[in-house]
């Protein structure tokens, strides 16, 4: 995982993520692949920007997230999905090793 400066929530601003299957993030379905995930602030809103790596026309998604403080640092990366009515895999939460909060979508 790529480490960057952490913010006051104890999460790194930039990480790497591999999606093993097409996944809905916000209003976009991203194809399987490797992604840079950037945590940005827009006013009071926490936004996660997913940009596909290794392709000339990268897929991208932006999704608002809520940071939920955790009692201790995350031991290992966790990606939490659920299925929607269209039988799509939908991203619900991300936890990155070493962070002190999870990103909930």
C-alpha positions in Angstrom: 0.0 0.0 0.0 1.2 3.5 -0.8 1.6 5.6 2.3 1.1 9.4 2.2 0.8 12.0 4.9 -2.1 11.2 7.2 -4.8 13.7 8.2 -6.3 14.4 11.5 -8.5 11.3 11.1 -5.5 9.0 11.0 -6.1 7.9 7.4 -3.6 8.3 4.5 -4.6 10.6 1.7 -3.6 8.1 -1.1 -3.8 4.3 -1.2 -3.9 1.6 -3.8 -6.8 -0.8 -4.2 -7.4 -3.9 -6.5 -11.0 -4.6 -7.5 -11.3 -8.3 -8.5 -14.7 -7.8 -10.2 -16.8 -5.0 -11.5 -17.9 -2.9 -8.6 -20.4 0.0 -8.2 -18.9 2.9 -6.4 -21.4 5.8 -6.1 -23.2 6.1 -9.4 -20.4 4.4 -11.5 -19.6 0.8 -12.1 -15.8 0.4 -12.3 -14.3 -2.6 -14.1 -11.9 -5.0 -12.3 -8.4 -3.6 -12.0 -5.9 -1.7 -10.0 -6.9 1.8 -8.7 -5.4 4.7 -6.9 -7.8 5.9 -4.2 -7.4 9.5 -3.1 -9.1 10.9 0.0 -9.9 14.6 -0.6 -11.9 17.2 1.2 -14.4 19.4 -0.5 -15.6 21.9 2.0 -16.9 19.7 4.8 -17.4 16.7 2.6 -15.1 13.7 2.5 -14.7 12.4 -1.1 -12.9 9.3 -2.3 -11.7 9.5 -5.9 -10.9 6.1 -7.6 -8.7 6.3 -10.7 -7.9 3.2 -12.7 -4.1 2.5 -13.2 -2.3 1.0 -16.1 -4.7 2.0 -18.9 -4.7 4.8 -21.5 -8.3 5.7 -20.7 -8.7 5.2 -17.0 -12.1 4.7 -15.4 -12.8 7.0 -12.6 -15.4 7.3 -9.8 -16.0 9.8 -7.0 -18.0 9.0 -4.0 -18.8 10.8 -0.8 -17.8 8.9 2.3 -18.1 9.2 6.1 -15.1 8.6 8.2 -16.0 6.4 11.2 -13.4 6.5 14.0 -12.1 3.1 15.1 -10.9 2.2 18.6 -7.5 1.0 17.2 -5.6 0.9 14.0 -6.7 -1.5 11.3 -4.5 -4.7 11.2 -5.1 -5.4 7.5 -6.9 -4.1 4.5 -10.6 -4.8 4.3 -13.0 -4.1 1.4 -16.7 -4.6 2.4 -19.3 -5.1 -0.4 -23.0 -5.9 -0.7 -25.2 -6.8 -3.6 -28.0 -4.5 -4.8 -31.3 -5.3 -6.6 -29.5 -5.4 -9.9 -27.2 -8.1 -8.6 -24.2 -5.6 -8.8 -21.4 -5.7 -6.3 -21.6 -2.4 -4.4 -18.7 -1.0 -2.3 -19.9 -0.2 1.3 -16.7 0.4 3.3 -13.0 0.4 3.1 -10.5 -0.1 5.9 -6.8 0.3 5.2 -4.0 -1.2 7.3 -2.7 1.3 9.8 -5.6 3.7 9.5 -7.6 4.7 12.6 -10.9 5.2 10.7 -12.9 3.4 8.1 -14.5 4.9 5.0 -18.2 4.2 4.8 -20.1 4.8 1.6 
